[in-house]
Amino acid sequence: MDQTLERGRTRVRGFDDSEMDFQLIRQMGSARYGGASVGECLALSQRIGNADPDSWVESFAQAGERQAADAQARAARGHLISARDQYMVASNSYRAAEYYCGVLDPGHRQYGLLSREYFLAAMQCAGTHCTEVWIEQDGLKLPAYHIRHPDRSTGRTLMLISGFDGTLEETYIAYGQAALDRGTDLFLFTGPGQMDTLRFNHGICFKPDFERVGRAALDYLLVQPSVDPDLIALMGISFGGYFALRIAAAQPQISALIVNSPINDLHAYMRSFVGFDPAQMPESDDFGLDNIDAIPLEVMSAQKREMARNLIIRFGQPTFRQTYMALREFRVSDSALGAIVCPVLALVGEGEGAEPIRQWRYVQDHVSGSVEQYCFTAREGADGHCQVGNLAYSAAVSMDWLDEVHP
């Protein structure tokens, strides 16, 4: 019998696949603001196959179920702080399951709704003033949260919008709590095609004119008695950097803008991920939803298939090539950038690659407002996309800047 003494059996091992490893870091990084525990994430990773989306979904969905049951049991015994913490972890586990679950799979919506349910349960346990808001636009119900500081209000409001696969709940964990701690109220909102919107509007795709979503969000905020109309800031995360630029260019009520990272050309940004321009690929090499699964696994892994499938579906196009052709419409013109006159904070990670850094510099050169830039480094553990490995430092940079712009 082995009598070797060990400190524990959990090991710090990720995945050989770079994308799945990034998603693991993303989940672990949320531990700083209560979205996960490092130990649980590492334990789960040992049961997930490398670049195997199905095993990821199953593992995180099971974790979410277990964590939610634990939260409910603690709440029933009156332990509301413990219940709050476990509800938040369960919410984020279901978000992780939602991420790798195919958009057409019924589980995608199920996991998303469970993530939302347990986030709201956490807010209730915490006694946080969180109001569910529905923005009506073009017959759609766009979900949003208006979250106010329970003890003090400065009148400052930070509008937060995420991107392709971020959610309202994850955005709160990443930046919302940090803003709330500094006395800034929150308005987390979404537009067509985003994850939260898909939970309630099946088949709705991304649209380039996100300034219309921003206008509808502002229409709600500007009639709220707790909102100072001169102290409304906007932050865009990931693809949300594009959305936020479009909104700020069209809405002069935005008095401060944070883009993490600034994306003025979504087609060029997405082209850099595959190393060529699929919009120019021969039609004979193109593929759609009906034949993507026929691509040999040695040519396209199961994970990359799912990512390509989701991209096609969520931009509402029939094929991969046509999706990239449609992405050409997602641009912020030089004249629109010039219309942004408020102070701007532009963020990027040095590990994101040449194209995000190029656009980070391009936006600085073309907006009219004063621009402060920050490039996060590997030494800070924050060089990755949206600084998922060091959210607290990213929040320190962005929220301290906002405190100085909106004292």
C-alpha positions as CSV (number, residue, x, y, z in Angstrom):
1,M,0.0,0.0,0.0
2,D,1.3,3.4,-1.0
3,Q,2.0,5.4,2.2
4,T,3.6,8.4,0.4
5,L,2.6,11.7,2.0
6,E,1.2,14.3,-0.4
7,R,-0.2,17.8,0.1
8,G,-3.1,17.1,-2.3
9,R,-4.0,15.3,-5.5
10,T,-5.1,18.3,-7.6
11,R,-2.5,19.3,-10.2
12,V,-1.9,22.6,-12.0
13,R,-2.4,21.3,-15.5
14,G,-4.3,22.9,-18.3
15,F,-4.9,21.8,-21.9
16,D,-2.5,21.4,-24.9
17,D,-5.2,23.2,-27.0
18,S,-4.6,26.9,-26.7
19,E,-8.3,27.9,-27.0
20,M,-9.5,25.5,-24.3
21,D,-6.6,26.5,-22.1
22,F,-7.7,30.2,-22.5
23,Q,-11.2,29.3,-21.5
24,L,-9.9,27.5,-18.4
25,I,-7.9,30.6,-17.5
26,R,-11.0,32.7,-18.1
27,Q,-12.9,30.6,-15.6
28,M,-10.1,30.6,-13.1
29,G,-9.6,34.3,-13.4
30,S,-13.1,35.0,-12.3
31,A,-12.2,33.6,-8.9
32,R,-10.9,37.0,-7.9
33,Y,-14.5,38.3,-7.9
34,G,-16.3,35.2,-6.7
35,G,-17.1,33.5,-10.1
36,A,-15.2,30.3,-9.5
37,S,-12.6,28.6,-7.3
38,V,-9.2,27.7,-8.6
39,G,-9.3,24.2,-7.0
40,E,-12.7,23.3,-8.6
41,C,-11.6,24.5,-12.0
42,L,-8.4,22.5,-11.9
43,A,-10.3,19.4,-10.7
44,L,-12.8,19.8,-13.5
45,S,-10.0,20.2,-16.1
46,Q,-8.7,16.8,-15.2
47,R,-12.0,15.2,-16.4
48,I,-12.2,17.2,-19.6
49,G,-10.7,15.9,-22.8
50,N,-8.3,18.2,-24.6
51,A,-10.2,20.3,-27.3
52,D,-13.3,18.2,-26.5
53,P,-16.3,20.6,-26.1
54,D,-18.8,17.9,-25.1
55,S,-16.8,16.8,-22.0
56,W,-16.4,20.5,-21.1
57,V,-20.1,21.1,-21.3
58,E,-20.9,18.0,-19.3
59,S,-18.4,18.7,-16.6
60,F,-19.3,22.4,-16.0
61,A,-23.0,21.7,-16.2
62,Q,-22.7,19.0,-13.5
63,A,-20.6,21.4,-11.4
64,G,-23.2,24.1,-11.7
65,E,-26.0,21.7,-10.6
66,R,-24.0,20.6,-7.6
67,Q,-23.1,24.2,-6.6
68,A,-26.6,25.4,-7.0
69,A,-28.0,22.6,-4.8
70,D,-25.4,23.5,-2.2
71,A,-26.4,27.2,-2.4
72,Q,-30.1,26.3,-2.0
73,A,-29.4,24.2,1.0
74,R,-27.4,26.9,2.7
75,A,-30.0,29.5,1.9
76,A,-32.7,27.3,3.5
77,R,-30.6,27.2,6.7
78,G,-30.3,31.0,6.7
79,H,-26.7,31.2,5.6
80,L,-27.2,33.9,3.0
81,I,-23.5,34.9,2.5
82,S,-22.5,31.4,1.8
83,A,-25.5,30.9,-0.4
84,R,-24.7,34.1,-2.3
85,D,-21.2,32.9,-3.0
86,Q,-22.3,29.5,-4.2
87,Y,-25.1,30.9,-6.4
88,M,-22.5,33.1,-8.1
89,V,-20.2,30.2,-8.7
90,A,-23.0,28.1,-10.0
91,S,-24.1,30.9,-12.4
92,N,-20.6,31.1,-13.8
93,S,-20.3,27.3,-14.2
94,Y,-23.4,27.3,-16.2
95,R,-22.0,30.2,-18.3
96,A,-19.0,28.0,-19.0
97,A,-21.3,25.1,-20.1
98,E,-23.3,27.6,-22.3
99,Y,-20.1,28.7,-24.0
100,Y,-19.1,25.4,-25.5
101,C,-22.7,24.1,-26.0
102,G,-23.8,24.5,-29.7
103,V,-26.2,27.4,-30.3
104,L,-28.7,25.0,-31.9
105,D,-28.6,22.5,-29.0
106,P,-31.5,23.1,-26.5
107,G,-29.0,22.8,-23.7
108,H,-27.5,26.2,-24.8
109,R,-30.6,28.1,-23.8
110,Q,-31.1,25.9,-20.8
111,Y,-27.7,26.6,-19.4
112,G,-27.9,30.3,-20.1
113,L,-31.3,30.6,-18.3
114,L,-29.9,28.7,-15.3
115,S,-26.9,31.0,-15.2
116,R,-29.2,34.0,-15.1
117,E,-31.5,32.4,-12.5
118,Y,-28.6,31.7,-10.1
119,F,-27.1,35.1,-10.7
120,L,-30.3,36.8,-9.6
121,A,-30.5,34.5,-6.6
122,A,-27.0,35.6,-5.6
123,M,-28.1,39.3,-6.0
124,Q,-31.1,38.6,-3.8
125,C,-29.1,36.9,-1.1
126,A,-26.7,39.8,-1.1
127,G,-29.4,42.4,-0.8
128,T,-28.1,44.1,-3.9
129,H,-30.5,46.5,-5.8
130,C,-30.6,44.6,-9.1
131,T,-33.5,45.4,-11.4
132,E,-34.3,43.2,-14.4
133,V,-34.8,45.5,-17.4
134,W,-36.2,44.7,-20.9
135,I,-35.4,47.0,-23.8
136,E,-37.9,46.8,-26.6
137,Q,-36.4,47.2,-30.1
138,D,-37.7,45.9,-33.4
139,G,-40.0,43.5,-31.7
140,L,-37.2,42.1,-29.6
141,K,-36.9,41.9,-25.8
142,L,-33.3,42.8,-25.0
143,P,-32.3,41.8,-21.4
144,A,-30.4,44.2,-19.2
145,Y,-29.7,44.8,-15.5
146,H,-29.7,48.1,-13.6
147,I,-27.7,47.6,-10.5
148,R,-27.3,50.3,-7.9
149,H,-25.0,50.6,-4.9
150,P,-27.0,49.6,-1.8
151,D,-25.6,52.3,0.5
152,R,-24.5,55.3,-1.5
153,S,-25.0,56.7,-4.9
154,T,-22.8,59.2,-6.6
155,G,-25.1,59.6,-9.6
156,R,-22.4,58.0,-11.8
157,T,-23.5,55.2,-14.1
158,L,-21.3,52.8,-16.0
159,M,-23.0,51.2,-19.1
160,L,-21.3,47.8,-19.8
161,I,-21.6,45.8,-22.9
162,S,-19.8,42.5,-23.7
163,G,-19.1,40.9,-27.0
164,F,-19.5,37.6,-28.9
165,D,-19.7,35.1,-26.0
166,G,-19.6,37.2,-22.8
167,T,-22.8,37.5,-20.8
168,L,-24.4,40.0,-18.5
169,E,-23.6,37.8,-15.5
170,E,-19.9,37.3,-16.4
171,T,-19.6,41.0,-17.1
172,Y,-20.8,41.8,-13.6
173,I,-18.2,39.4,-12.2
174,A,-15.4,40.8,-14.3
175,Y,-16.0,44.6,-14.0
176,G,-19.4,45.3,-12.4
177,Q,-18.5,44.4,-8.8
178,A,-15.3,46.5,-9.1
179,A,-17.3,49.5,-10.3
180,L,-20.0,49.1,-7.7
181,D,-17.3,49.0,-4.9
182,R,-16.2,52.4,-6.1
183,G,-19.7,53.9,-5.8
184,T,-20.6,53.7,-9.5
185,D,-24.0,52.3,-10.5
186,L,-24.2,49.8,-13.4
187,F,-26.3,49.3,-16.4
188,L,-25.4,46.0,-18.1
189,F,-27.1,45.7,-21.5
190,T,-27.2,43.6,-24.7
191,G,-28.1,43.8,-28.3
192,P,-29.1,41.5,-31.2
193,G,-27.0,38.3,-31.5
194,Q,-25.4,38.4,-28.0
195,M,-25.6,35.4,-25.7
196,D,-28.2,36.8,-23.3
197,T,-30.4,38.0,-26.2
198,L,-30.4,34.5,-27.7
199,R,-31.9,33.1,-24.6
200,F,-35.1,35.0,-25.2
201,N,-35.0,35.6,-29.0
202,H,-34.2,32.5,-30.9
203,G,-32.4,33.0,-34.2
204,I,-31.6,36.7,-33.8
205,C,-28.3,37.6,-35.4
206,F,-25.7,40.3,-34.9
207,K,-26.3,43.6,-36.6
208,P,-23.6,46.3,-37.3
209,D,-25.6,49.3,-36.2
210,F,-25.3,48.9,-32.4
211,E,-25.7,52.6,-31.9
212,R,-29.4,51.9,-32.0
213,V,-29.1,49.6,-29.0
214,G,-27.1,52.3,-27.2
215,R,-29.8,54.9,-27.9
216,A,-32.5,52.6,-26.5
217,A,-30.4,51.9,-23.4
218,L,-29.8,55.7,-22.8
219,D,-33.6,56.3,-23.2
220,Y,-34.1,54.1,-20.2
221,L,-31.3,55.5,-18.1
222,L,-32.0,59.2,-18.7
223,V,-35.4,59.0,-17.1
224,Q,-34.1,57.2,-13.9
225,P,-34.0,59.6,-10.9
226,S,-30.8,58.0,-9.6
227,V,-28.8,58.8,-12.8
228,D,-26.9,62.0,-13.4
229,P,-27.1,62.6,-17.1
230,D,-23.7,64.2,-17.1
231,L,-22.0,61.2,-15.5
232,I,-22.8,58.3,-17.9
233,A,-19.7,56.3,-19.0
234,L,-19.6,53.4,-21.4
235,M,-17.4,50.3,-21.4
236,G,-17.2,47.7,-24.2
237,I,-15.5,44.4,-23.6
238,S,-14.1,42.1,-26.4
239,F,-16.5,42.5,-29.5
240,G,-18.1,45.1,-27.2
241,G,-15.2,47.3,-28.0
242,Y,-16.7,47.6,-31.5
243,F,-20.2,48.1,-30.1
244,A,-19.1,50.8,-27.7
245,L,-17.2,52.7,-30.4
246,R,-20.4,52.7,-32.6
247,I,-22.5,53.9,-29.6
248,A,-20.1,56.6,-28.4
249,A,-19.8,58.0,-32.0
250,A,-23.5,58.5,-32.2
251,Q,-24.5,59.4,-28.6
252,P,-22.9,62.6,-27.2
253,Q,-24.4,61.8,-23.8
254,I,-21.6,59.4,-23.3
255,S,-19.1,61.4,-21.2
256,A,-16.3,58.8,-20.8
257,L,-15.5,55.7,-22.9
258,I,-13.5,52.5,-22.0
259,V,-12.8,50.1,-24.9
260,N,-11.2,46.7,-24.0
261,S,-10.1,46.3,-26.7
262,P,-10.9,49.0,-29.3
263,I,-12.2,47.3,-32.5
264,N,-12.9,49.6,-35.5
265,D,-12.8,46.8,-38.1
266,L,-14.4,43.5,-37.0
267,H,-13.6,41.8,-40.3
268,A,-9.9,42.5,-40.0
269,Y,-10.0,41.5,-36.3
270,M,-11.7,38.1,-37.1
271,R,-9.5,37.5,-40.1
272,S,-6.4,37.6,-37.9
273,F,-7.7,34.6,-36.0
274,V,-7.6,32.3,-39.0
275,G,-4.5,33.7,-40.7
276,F,-6.2,34.5,-44.0
277,D,-9.4,36.1,-45.3
278,P,-12.2,33.5,-45.7
279,A,-14.2,36.1,-47.6
280,Q,-11.7,35.5,-50.5
281,M,-11.5,31.7,-50.2
282,P,-12.5,29.7,-53.3
283,E,-16.2,28.7,-53.3
284,S,-15.0,25.1,-53.7
285,D,-13.4,25.3,-50.3
286,D,-16.4,27.0,-48.6
287,F,-18.6,25.1,-46.2
288,G,-21.9,25.6,-44.4
289,L,-24.0,24.0,-41.7
290,D,-25.0,21.1,-43.9
291,N,-21.5,19.9,-44.6
292,I,-19.3,21.2,-41.7
293,D,-19.4,17.8,-40.0
294,A,-18.1,16.1,-43.1
295,I,-14.7,18.0,-42.7
296,P,-12.1,15.4,-41.5
297,L,-11.1,15.9,-37.9
298,E,-7.5,16.1,-38.9
299,V,-8.4,19.2,-40.9
300,M,-10.8,20.8,-38.4
301,S,-11.1,19.6,-34.8
302,A,-14.4,19.1,-33.1
303,Q,-13.8,22.3,-31.1
304,K,-13.0,24.4,-34.2
305,R,-16.1,23.0,-36.0
306,E,-18.3,24.1,-33.1
307,M,-16.7,27.6,-33.1
308,A,-17.1,27.9,-36.9
309,R,-20.7,26.7,-36.7
310,N,-21.6,29.2,-34.0
311,L,-20.0,32.0,-36.0
312,I,-22.1,31.2,-39.1
313,I,-25.3,30.9,-37.1
314,R,-24.9,34.0,-35.0
315,F,-24.1,36.2,-38.0
316,G,-27.0,34.7,-39.9
317,Q,-25.2,33.6,-42.9
318,P,-25.4,30.3,-44.9
319,T,-21.6,29.6,-45.2
320,F,-18.3,30.4,-43.6
321,R,-17.1,32.5,-46.6
322,Q,-20.3,34.5,-46.6
323,T,-20.0,35.1,-42.8
324,Y,-16.7,36.8,-43.4
325,M,-18.1,38.8,-46.3
326,A,-20.9,40.0,-43.9
327,L,-18.3,41.0,-41.3
328,R,-17.1,43.7,-43.7
329,E,-20.1,45.7,-42.7
330,F,-19.0,45.8,-39.1
331,R,-16.8,48.9,-39.2
332,V,-16.5,52.2,-37.5
333,S,-15.6,54.8,-40.1
334,D,-12.9,57.4,-39.6
335,S,-15.6,60.1,-39.5
336,A,-17.5,58.2,-36.8
337,L,-14.3,57.8,-34.8
338,G,-13.7,61.6,-35.2
339,A,-17.2,62.2,-33.7
340,I,-16.0,60.7,-30.4
341,V,-15.1,63.7,-28.3
342,C,-15.2,62.3,-24.7
343,P,-12.2,61.1,-22.9
344,V,-11.2,57.5,-23.9
345,L,-9.3,54.7,-22.2
346,A,-8.0,52.2,-24.7
347,L,-6.9,48.8,-23.3
348,V,-5.2,45.8,-25.0
349,G,-3.1,42.8,-24.0
350,E,0.4,42.4,-25.5
351,G,-0.4,38.7,-26.1
352,E,-3.5,39.4,-28.2
353,G,-1.6,39.6,-31.5
354,A,-0.7,42.2,-34.1
355,E,-4.1,43.1,-35.4
356,P,-5.8,44.0,-32.0
357,I,-2.7,46.1,-31.2
358,R,-2.8,47.8,-34.6
359,Q,-6.5,48.7,-34.1
360,W,-5.7,49.8,-30.5
361,R,-3.2,52.3,-32.0
362,Y,-5.5,53.3,-34.9
363,V,-8.4,54.3,-32.6
364,Q,-6.0,56.5,-30.6
365,D,-5.0,58.3,-33.8
366,H,-8.5,58.9,-35.1
367,V,-10.8,59.8,-32.1
368,S,-11.2,63.5,-31.3
369,G,-11.3,63.1,-27.5
370,S,-8.2,62.7,-25.3
371,V,-7.0,59.1,-25.2
372,E,-5.1,57.3,-22.5
373,Q,-3.7,53.8,-23.4
374,Y,-2.6,50.8,-21.5
375,C,-1.1,47.6,-22.8
376,F,-1.2,44.8,-20.3
377,T,1.8,42.5,-20.1
378,A,2.7,38.9,-19.5
379,R,4.6,39.9,-16.4
380,E,1.3,41.2,-15.0
381,G,-0.4,37.9,-15.9
382,A,-2.8,40.0,-17.9
383,D,-1.5,39.8,-21.5
384,G,-4.4,37.7,-22.7
385,H,-7.7,38.8,-24.3
386,C,-9.7,41.0,-21.9
387,Q,-7.1,40.3,-19.2
388,V,-9.0,37.3,-18.0
389,G,-6.0,36.1,-16.0
390,N,-5.8,39.2,-13.8
391,L,-9.3,40.8,-13.7
392,A,-8.6,42.8,-10.6
393,Y,-5.6,44.6,-12.1
394,S,-7.6,45.3,-15.3
395,A,-10.4,46.7,-13.1
396,A,-7.8,48.8,-11.2
397,V,-6.6,50.4,-14.4
398,S,-10.0,51.0,-15.8
399,M,-12.0,52.0,-12.7
400,D,-9.2,54.2,-11.3
401,W,-9.2,56.1,-14.7
402,L,-13.0,56.4,-14.5
403,D,-12.8,57.7,-10.9
404,E,-10.4,60.5,-12.2
405,V,-12.5,61.4,-15.2
406,H,-15.8,61.3,-13.2
407,P,-14.6,62.4,-9.7
